[in-house]
């Protein structure tokens, strides 16, 4: 029966009875998003790519999805936006000047080039960065999974404008600074994608769009006190790092590797990263066959052992994959009315 129709959990994810949501066909969601992106200035190719990536995130319940269109100006092209070009290159590395192209296009270009250098060259490892973009790259898992599906171990890091404080009472200095890792396994791919902030920016925007409070202890007001008000966090407040000083340390590492190393705007060398409009990505691709035999089987063994090590243990990405599969089977997904 489960193979014929969506499970009960799918209906929980799809219910149109839930206040504030509408049920939309997946294809309609993607085509409507692409049309909206064209209306704010992107050409067909750029609009279609961004719509594909945002819809993929929405499909698995990730907050890097269509909520990005809640404030369309955040996704609008900069004046004179062009296409990404390779600016520096060696057999194992490259730097891409995005020329204010969408962050998602910059990220796809960098990820694909990193993968091709390993797959088509004679190297076990490649590093490709991009800079000079000022719109969101969205769900980093999209790019590392794209690389892992080609049999590569992949790592992605991304910096963004100041919205996260290093500690309570500090002014925002970091972006949400996500990182992601993906590996090929015997049955597909495994990926882990996380913001180094306590909540992603678009998680805050989602809460604001739904009129819901933020979870406790993820954002500060202007005085450094905890707040659950999304508008306060987005105004004179700040988002917190996750895990206290450990999260701040990881966020700093991302800032160094995806900001300074990528060629993007450098904290302290510009008035603000937001005004500089040059955010960075760094992608690492590794051919596991150059290092070890049968890596996918080894990866699967580790994941399966962790999964079976206790009752109720869930592997990162497991729930998202289940939600995506159920929504694909149903052909529709829920979208907040305020966004749609």
DRENFI-833289 format. One record per residue (C-alpha): residue number from 1; chain; x, y, z. Coordinates in steps of 0.2 Angstrom, whole numbers, padded with zeros to 4 digits. Layout:
+------+-------+-------+-------+-------+
! resi ! chain !     x !     y !     z !
+------+-------+-------+-------+-------+
!  NUM !     A !     X !     Y !     Z !
...
+------+-------+-------+-------+-------+
This chain:
+------+-------+-------+-------+-------+
! resi ! chain !     x !     y !     z !
+------+-------+-------+-------+-------+
!    1 !     A !  0000 !  0000 !  0000 !
!    2 !     A !  0014 !  0012 !  0004 !
!    3 !     A !  0021 !  0009 ! -0014 !
!    4 !     A !  0005 !  0015 ! -0021 !
!    5 !     A !  0001 !  0030 ! -0012 !
!    6 !     A !  0009 !  0042 !  0000 !
!    7 !     A !  0011 !  0037 !  0018 !
!    8 !     A !  0002 !  0045 !  0032 !
!    9 !     A !  0018 !  0056 !  0036 !
!   10 !     A !  0017 !  0062 !  0018 !
!   11 !     A ! -0001 !  0068 !  0021 !
!   12 !     A !  0005 !  0077 !  0037 !
!   13 !     A !  0018 !  0086 !  0026 !
!   14 !     A !  0005 !  0090 !  0012 !
!   15 !     A ! -0011 !  0094 !  0022 !
!   16 !     A ! -0020 !  0109 !  0015 !
!   17 !     A ! -0030 !  0109 !  0030 !
!   18 !     A ! -0016 !  0116 !  0040 !
!   19 !     A ! -0019 !  0135 !  0042 !
!   20 !     A ! -0008 !  0147 !  0033 !
!   21 !     A ! -0002 !  0134 !  0019 !
!   22 !     A ! -0008 !  0130 !  0002 !
!   23 !     A ! -0004 !  0114 ! -0008 !
!   24 !     A !  0005 !  0117 ! -0024 !
!   25 !     A !  0010 !  0105 ! -0038 !
!   26 !     A !  0029 !  0104 ! -0038 !
!   27 !     A !  0030 !  0108 ! -0057 !
!   28 !     A !  0019 !  0124 ! -0054 !
!   29 !     A !  0030 !  0129 ! -0039 !
!   30 !     A !  0046 !  0128 ! -0049 !
!   31 !     A !  0038 !  0137 ! -0065 !
!   32 !     A !  0030 !  0151 ! -0055 !
!   33 !     A !  0046 !  0154 ! -0045 !
!   34 !     A !  0056 !  0155 ! -0062 !
!   35 !     A !  0043 !  0167 ! -0068 !
!   36 !     A !  0044 !  0178 ! -0053 !
!   37 !     A !  0063 !  0178 ! -0054 !
!   38 !     A !  0062 !  0184 ! -0072 !
!   39 !     A !  0050 !  0198 ! -0067 !
!   40 !     A !  0064 !  0205 ! -0055 !
!   41 !     A !  0077 !  0205 ! -0068 !
!   42 !     A !  0085 !  0188 ! -0071 !
!   43 !     A !  0086 !  0180 ! -0088 !
!   44 !     A !  0078 !  0163 ! -0092 !
!   45 !     A !  0094 !  0153 ! -0088 !
!   46 !     A !  0097 !  0161 ! -0072 !
!   47 !     A !  0079 !  0161 ! -0067 !
!   48 !     A !  0076 !  0143 ! -0071 !
!   49 !     A !  0092 !  0137 ! -0062 !
!   50 !     A !  0088 !  0147 ! -0046 !
!   51 !     A !  0070 !  0140 ! -0047 !
!   52 !     A !  0076 !  0122 ! -0048 !
!   53 !     A !  0088 !  0124 ! -0033 !
!   54 !     A !  0075 !  0133 ! -0022 !
!   55 !     A !  0061 !  0120 ! -0027 !
!   56 !     A !  0073 !  0106 ! -0023 !
!   57 !     A !  0076 !  0113 ! -0005 !
!   58 !     A !  0057 !  0116 ! -0003 !
!   59 !     A !  0054 !  0098 ! -0008 !
!   60 !     A !  0064 !  0091 !  0006 !
!   61 !     A !  0057 !  0104 !  0019 !
!   62 !     A !  0073 !  0114 !  0020 !
!   63 !     A !  0072 !  0132 !  0025 !
!   64 !     A !  0083 !  0137 !  0010 !
!   65 !     A !  0068 !  0135 ! -0002 !
!   66 !     A !  0054 !  0146 ! -0009 !
!   67 !     A !  0055 !  0157 !  0007 !
!   68 !     A !  0069 !  0167 ! -0002 !
!   69 !     A !  0055 !  0175 ! -0013 !
!   70 !     A !  0047 !  0182 !  0003 !
!   71 !     A !  0058 !  0197 !  0001 !
!   72 !     A !  0061 !  0197 ! -0018 !
!   73 !     A !  0073 !  0212 ! -0017 !
!   74 !     A !  0085 !  0200 ! -0008 !
!   75 !     A !  0086 !  0189 ! -0024 !
!   76 !     A !  0086 !  0203 ! -0037 !
!   77 !     A !  0101 !  0205 ! -0048 !
!   78 !     A !  0113 !  0219 ! -0045 !
!   79 !     A !  0115 !  0232 ! -0059 !
!   80 !     A !  0126 !  0226 ! -0073 !
!   81 !     A !  0126 !  0208 ! -0067 !
!   82 !     A !  0135 !  0197 ! -0079 !
!   83 !     A !  0140 !  0178 ! -0080 !
!   84 !     A !  0153 !  0169 ! -0070 !
!   85 !     A !  0171 !  0168 ! -0078 !
!   86 !     A !  0186 !  0159 ! -0073 !
!   87 !     A !  0199 !  0172 ! -0067 !
!   88 !     A !  0213 !  0161 ! -0061 !
!   89 !     A !  0217 !  0143 ! -0065 !
!   90 !     A !  0229 !  0129 ! -0062 !
!   91 !     A !  0227 !  0110 ! -0065 !
!   92 !     A !  0220 !  0108 ! -0048 !
!   93 !     A !  0212 !  0124 ! -0043 !
!   94 !     A !  0202 !  0139 ! -0050 !
!   95 !     A !  0195 !  0156 ! -0045 !
!   96 !     A !  0178 !  0161 ! -0053 !
!   97 !     A !  0173 !  0179 ! -0054 !
!   98 !     A !  0154 !  0178 ! -0053 !
!   99 !     A !  0152 !  0196 ! -0060 !
!  100 !     A !  0137 !  0198 ! -0049 !
!  101 !     A !  0128 !  0183 ! -0056 !
!  102 !     A !  0116 !  0173 ! -0044 !
!  103 !     A !  0125 !  0165 ! -0030 !
!  104 !     A !  0117 !  0149 ! -0035 !
!  105 !     A !  0125 !  0150 ! -0053 !
!  106 !     A !  0141 !  0154 ! -0045 !
!  107 !     A !  0140 !  0139 ! -0034 !
!  108 !     A !  0135 !  0127 ! -0048 !
!  109 !     A !  0149 !  0133 ! -0059 !
!  110 !     A !  0162 !  0131 ! -0045 !
!  111 !     A !  0156 !  0114 ! -0040 !
!  112 !     A !  0155 !  0107 ! -0057 !
!  113 !     A !  0173 !  0114 ! -0061 !
!  114 !     A !  0180 !  0106 ! -0045 !
!  115 !     A !  0172 !  0090 ! -0050 !
!  116 !     A !  0178 !  0090 ! -0068 !
!  117 !     A !  0196 !  0094 ! -0063 !
!  118 !     A !  0196 !  0078 ! -0053 !
!  119 !     A !  0186 !  0067 ! -0065 !
!  120 !     A !  0195 !  0073 ! -0081 !
!  121 !     A !  0212 !  0077 ! -0075 !
!  122 !     A !  0226 !  0068 ! -0066 !
!  123 !     A !  0223 !  0074 ! -0048 !
!  124 !     A !  0215 !  0067 ! -0033 !
!  125 !     A !  0210 !  0084 ! -0026 !
!  126 !     A !  0204 !  0100 ! -0033 !
!  127 !     A !  0199 !  0117 ! -0025 !
!  128 !     A !  0188 !  0130 ! -0034 !
!  129 !     A !  0181 !  0146 ! -0026 !
!  130 !     A !  0170 !  0159 ! -0032 !
!  131 !     A !  0167 !  0177 ! -0027 !
!  132 !     A !  0158 !  0193 ! -0032 !
!  133 !     A !  0141 !  0188 ! -0030 !
!  134 !     A !  0128 !  0195 ! -0018 !
!  135 !     A !  0112 !  0184 ! -0018 !
!  136 !     A !  0110 !  0168 ! -0009 !
!  137 !     A !  0118 !  0151 ! -0014 !
!  138 !     A !  0104 !  0142 ! -0006 !
!  139 !     A !  0105 !  0124 !  0001 !
!  140 !     A !  0123 !  0119 !  0000 !
!  141 !     A !  0118 !  0101 !  0000 !
!  142 !     A !  0112 !  0103 ! -0018 !
!  143 !     A !  0130 !  0106 ! -0024 !
!  144 !     A !  0139 !  0093 ! -0013 !
!  145 !     A !  0126 !  0080 ! -0018 !
!  146 !     A !  0128 !  0084 ! -0036 !
!  147 !     A !  0147 !  0081 ! -0034 !
!  148 !     A !  0145 !  0065 ! -0024 !
!  149 !     A !  0133 !  0058 ! -0037 !
!  150 !     A !  0149 !  0058 ! -0048 !
!  151 !     A !  0158 !  0047 ! -0035 !
!  152 !     A !  0167 !  0061 ! -0027 !
!  153 !     A !  0169 !  0066 ! -0009 !
!  154 !     A !  0164 !  0085 ! -0008 !
!  155 !     A !  0165 !  0099 !  0004 !
!  156 !     A !  0157 !  0116 !  0002 !
!  157 !     A !  0159 !  0132 !  0012 !
!  158 !     A !  0150 !  0149 !  0010 !
!  159 !     A !  0151 !  0166 !  0019 !
!  160 !     A !  0138 !  0180 !  0018 !
!  161 !     A !  0135 !  0197 !  0026 !
!  162 !     A !  0136 !  0202 !  0044 !
!  163 !     A !  0120 !  0195 !  0053 !
!  164 !     A !  0128 !  0184 !  0066 !
!  165 !     A !  0136 !  0189 !  0082 !
!  166 !     A !  0151 !  0180 !  0089 !
!  167 !     A !  0144 !  0181 !  0107 !
!  168 !     A !  0130 !  0189 !  0116 !
!  169 !     A !  0131 !  0208 !  0115 !
!  170 !     A !  0143 !  0209 !  0101 !
!  171 !     A !  0138 !  0217 !  0084 !
!  172 !     A !  0135 !  0205 !  0069 !
!  173 !     A !  0151 !  0200 !  0061 !
!  174 !     A !  0148 !  0183 !  0053 !
!  175 !     A !  0136 !  0177 !  0040 !
!  176 !     A !  0126 !  0161 !  0044 !
!  177 !     A !  0142 !  0154 !  0036 !
!  178 !     A !  0136 !  0136 !  0031 !
!  179 !     A !  0146 !  0121 !  0027 !
!  180 !     A !  0142 !  0105 !  0019 !
!  181 !     A !  0150 !  0088 !  0016 !
!  182 !     A !  0144 !  0074 !  0004 !
!  183 !     A !  0151 !  0057 !  0000 !
!  184 !     A !  0146 !  0042 ! -0011 !
!  185 !     A !  0139 !  0027 ! -0003 !
!  186 !     A !  0135 !  0009 ! -0008 !
!  187 !     A !  0117 !  0015 ! -0010 !
!  188 !     A !  0118 !  0033 ! -0016 !
!  189 !     A !  0125 !  0048 ! -0007 !
!  190 !     A !  0126 !  0054 !  0011 !
!  191 !     A !  0126 !  0073 !  0014 !
!  192 !     A !  0127 !  0084 !  0029 !
!  193 !     A !  0123 !  0103 !  0027 !
!  194 !     A !  0123 !  0115 !  0042 !
!  195 !     A !  0123 !  0134 !  0046 !
!  196 !     A !  0136 !  0138 !  0059 !
!  197 !     A !  0123 !  0150 !  0066 !
!  198 !     A !  0110 !  0144 !  0078 !
!  199 !     A !  0097 !  0146 !  0064 !
!  200 !     A !  0098 !  0150 !  0046 !
!  201 !     A !  0094 !  0167 !  0040 !
!  202 !     A !  0079 !  0160 !  0030 !
!  203 !     A !  0073 !  0151 !  0045 !
!  204 !     A !  0071 !  0168 !  0053 !
!  205 !     A !  0063 !  0174 !  0038 !
!  206 !     A !  0051 !  0159 !  0038 !
!  207 !     A !  0046 !  0163 !  0056 !
!  208 !     A !  0043 !  0181 !  0051 !
!  209 !     A !  0033 !  0176 !  0036 !
!  210 !     A !  0022 !  0164 !  0046 !
!  211 !     A !  0021 !  0176 !  0061 !
!  212 !     A !  0028 !  0162 !  0072 !
!  213 !     A !  0041 !  0165 !  0087 !
!  214 !     A !  0059 !  0159 !  0084 !
!  215 !     A !  0065 !  0144 !  0094 !
!  216 !     A !  0073 !  0150 !  0111 !
!  217 !     A !  0091 !  0154 !  0112 !
!  218 !     A !  0095 !  0157 !  0093 !
!  219 !     A !  0094 !  0176 !  0092 !
!  220 !     A !  0098 !  0192 !  0102 !
!  221 !     A !  0090 !  0208 !  0103 !
!  222 !     A !  0100 !  0225 !  0102 !
!  223 !     A !  0105 !  0223 !  0120 !
!  224 !     A !  0112 !  0205 !  0119 !
!  225 !     A !  0097 !  0197 !  0127 !
!  226 !     A !  0089 !  0182 !  0120 !
!  227 !     A !  0074 !  0186 !  0109 !
!  228 !     A !  0061 !  0175 !  0100 !
!  229 !     A !  0055 !  0189 !  0089 !
!  230 !     A !  0061 !  0187 !  0071 !
!  231 !     A !  0058 !  0206 !  0067 !
!  232 !     A !  0070 !  0211 !  0082 !
!  233 !     A !  0083 !  0198 !  0076 !
!  234 !     A !  0083 !  0205 !  0058 !
!  235 !     A !  0082 !  0223 !  0064 !
!  236 !     A !  0094 !  0229 !  0078 !
!  237 !     A !  0098 !  0212 !  0085 !
!  238 !     A !  0108 !  0197 !  0079 !
!  239 !     A !  0107 !  0179 !  0076 !
!  240 !     A !  0118 !  0168 !  0088 !
!  241 !     A !  0131 !  0155 !  0083 !
!  242 !     A !  0126 !  0137 !  0087 !
!  243 !     A !  0135 !  0129 !  0102 !
!  244 !     A !  0142 !  0144 !  0109 !
!  245 !     A !  0161 !  0146 !  0107 !
!  246 !     A !  0162 !  0130 !  0096 !
!  247 !     A !  0150 !  0137 !  0084 !
!  248 !     A !  0159 !  0154 !  0084 !
!  249 !     A !  0175 !  0145 !  0080 !
!  250 !     A !  0168 !  0135 !  0065 !
!  251 !     A !  0160 !  0151 !  0059 !
!  252 !     A !  0177 !  0160 !  0059 !
!  253 !     A !  0184 !  0145 !  0050 !
!  254 !     A !  0171 !  0147 !  0036 !
!  255 !     A !  0174 !  0166 !  0036 !
!  256 !     A !  0193 !  0163 !  0033 !
!  257 !     A !  0191 !  0149 !  0020 !
!  258 !     A !  0176 !  0155 !  0010 !
!  259 !     A !  0178 !  0174 !  0013 !
!  260 !     A !  0197 !  0177 !  0013 !
!  261 !     A !  0203 !  0162 !  0003 !
!  262 !     A !  0189 !  0164 ! -0011 !
!  263 !     A !  0193 !  0182 ! -0016 !
!  264 !     A !  0177 !  0188 ! -0008 !
!  265 !     A !  0174 !  0203 !  0003 !
!  266 !     A !  0186 !  0202 !  0019 !
!  267 !     A !  0179 !  0207 !  0036 !
!  268 !     A !  0187 !  0222 !  0042 !
!  269 !     A !  0194 !  0227 !  0025 !
!  270 !     A !  0177 !  0234 !  0019 !
!  271 !     A !  0164 !  0244 !  0027 !
!  272 !     A !  0152 !  0230 !  0027 !
!  273 !     A !  0151 !  0213 !  0017 !
!  274 !     A !  0133 !  0218 !  0013 !
!  275 !     A !  0138 !  0234 !  0004 !
!  276 !     A !  0153 !  0226 ! -0004 !
!  277 !     A !  0141 !  0213 ! -0012 !
!  278 !     A !  0155 !  0200 ! -0014 !
!  279 !     A !  0152 !  0184 ! -0005 !
!  280 !     A !  0162 !  0169 ! -0007 !
!  281 !     A !  0161 !  0150 ! -0009 !
!  282 !     A !  0175 !  0137 ! -0008 !
!  283 !     A !  0173 !  0119 ! -0015 !
!  284 !     A !  0184 !  0104 ! -0012 !
!  285 !     A !  0182 !  0089 ! -0023 !
!  286 !     A !  0192 !  0072 ! -0018 !
!  287 !     A !  0193 !  0057 ! -0029 !
!  288 !     A !  0192 !  0043 ! -0015 !
!  289 !     A !  0199 !  0030 ! -0027 !
!  290 !     A !  0216 !  0038 ! -0026 !
!  291 !     A !  0216 !  0036 ! -0008 !
!  292 !     A !  0207 !  0020 ! -0003 !
!  293 !     A !  0198 !  0005 ! -0012 !
!  294 !     A !  0179 !  0003 ! -0011 !
!  295 !     A !  0176 !  0019 ! -0002 !
!  296 !     A !  0157 !  0019 ! -0005 !
!  297 !     A !  0156 !  0002 !  0004 !
!  298 !     A !  0166 !  0008 !  0019 !
!  299 !     A !  0155 !  0024 !  0020 !
!  300 !     A !  0140 !  0014 !  0020 !
!  301 !     A !  0147 !  0002 !  0034 !
!  302 !     A !  0150 !  0017 !  0045 !
!  303 !     A !  0133 !  0025 !  0042 !
!  304 !     A !  0124 !  0009 !  0045 !
!  305 !     A !  0134 !  0005 !  0061 !
!  306 !     A !  0130 !  0022 !  0068 !
!  307 !     A !  0111 !  0021 !  0063 !
!  308 !     A !  0110 !  0004 !  0072 !
!  309 !     A !  0120 !  0009 !  0088 !
!  310 !     A !  0104 !  0014 !  0097 !
!  311 !     A !  0085 !  0015 !  0096 !
!  312 !     A !  0079 !  0030 !  0087 !
!  313 !     A !  0095 !  0036 !  0080 !
!  314 !     A !  0093 !  0046 !  0064 !
!  315 !     A !  0106 !  0050 !  0051 !
!  316 !     A !  0108 !  0068 !  0045 !
!  317 !     A !  0098 !  0071 !  0030 !
!  318 !     A !  0087 !  0055 !  0032 !
!  319 !     A !  0071 !  0065 !  0036 !
!  320 !     A !  0074 !  0077 !  0022 !
!  321 !     A !  0076 !  0063 !  0010 !
!  322 !     A !  0060 !  0054 !  0016 !
!  323 !     A !  0050 !  0070 !  0015 !
!  324 !     A !  0056 !  0073 ! -0003 !
!  325 !     A !  0052 !  0056 ! -0008 !
!  326 !     A !  0034 !  0057 ! -0001 !
!  327 !     A !  0031 !  0074 ! -0009 !
!  328 !     A !  0037 !  0068 ! -0026 !
!  329 !     A !  0025 !  0053 ! -0024 !
!  330 !     A !  0011 !  0064 ! -0021 !
!  331 !     A !  0016 !  0077 ! -0034 !
!  332 !     A !  0012 !  0092 ! -0022 !
!  333 !     A !  0020 !  0101 ! -0008 !
!  334 !     A !  0014 !  0114 !  0005 !
!  335 !     A !  0020 !  0132 !  0004 !
!  336 !     A !  0015 !  0146 !  0016 !
!  337 !     A !  0002 !  0157 !  0009 !
!  338 !     A !  0012 !  0173 !  0013 !
!  339 !     A !  0025 !  0166 !  0002 !
!  340 !     A !  0014 !  0160 ! -0012 !
+------+-------+-------+-------+-------+
